[in-house]
């Protein structure tokens, strides 16, 4: 510790919002002093039906609180005590008139913010800590966030919300996000950083420019959208599951849904114990492996630019499979399936009542049909 530690508290009313700033101490970082403070803010119950919480950089953890208000506690890190004193939580009117808790930073004259990461992301947040940076728009300004250079300025925030949240958006420019035990129409958005969700229900979206998305024990509808990162979903039950990755693997297991849709620019797709009526998988460069003992499946469409497609269906599945293969073979391991011929060429197989309609299109890759074990 340099400069000693200070303790104390002050409460400042800001536009009807009470903010408590607690000076927690100064720490040395890279030869310069670092100030840390705790900021507290809340939205009243009248705003809790539809709201947003926004931060520029730092982790965000969202959990269920004990009351009907939205409460946020932030641990602020700044390059100096003077700079820390200019940061505040503020209730603003956000996009579409939504009440928003926004962390306001003194960005005039600050062109680059340094966010070194923390224990929650292992200190290696998606390349930011290898000399690269990310640009984001925040609070009406374009800000660059870097892991090694710039002005140290970020906040790790814990948000406690009512158990039933109607509509909420949680947003950060860079940093990991986590959410658990929530119910409602909920969005998690980060330009740079992983998103981890568990035990949630409703209509949930995880959207990250770059970072892995992991979700488990969800009900309702869920969309995973990541520009560069992997999407992993396990134990989902509901109406619709959507996984969209620009570059990254998709792994889905123990899922029951009316429809499953996967779109991967580059990355393998694996679906295990996937029970759905309708499945659609599109990958630019990557393979698809599906293990589905489902008897509800009625339509499956798979499109790969370069990659094989392996479908393991129920042992008693009835299907009609058509394949358009640029280069590759059709391998059928159902002994009682009959080939579908086109000009004496096998272009698919039919079995039983043909209930499942399967359409496969690959630029280069084979199609394998076999019973699930």
Secondary structure, 3 states (H helix, E strand, C coil): CCCCCCCCEEEEEECCEEEEEEEEEEEEECCEEEEEEEEEEEECHHHCCEEEEEEEECCEEEEECCCCCEEEEEEEEECCHHHHCCCEEEEEECHHHCEEEEEECCCCCCCEEECCCCHHHCCCCCCHHHCCEEEEEECCEEEEEECCCCEEEEEEEEEEECCEEEEEEEEEEECCEEEECCEEEEEEEEEECCEEEEEEEEEEEEEEEECCEEEEEEEEEEEEEEEECCEEEEEEEEEEEEEEEEECCEEEEEEEEEEEEEEEEECCEEEEEEEEEEEEEEEEECCEEEEECCCCCCEEEEEEEECCEEEEECCCCCEEEEEEECCCCEEECCCCCEEEEECCEEEEEEECCCCEEEEEEECCCCEEEEECC
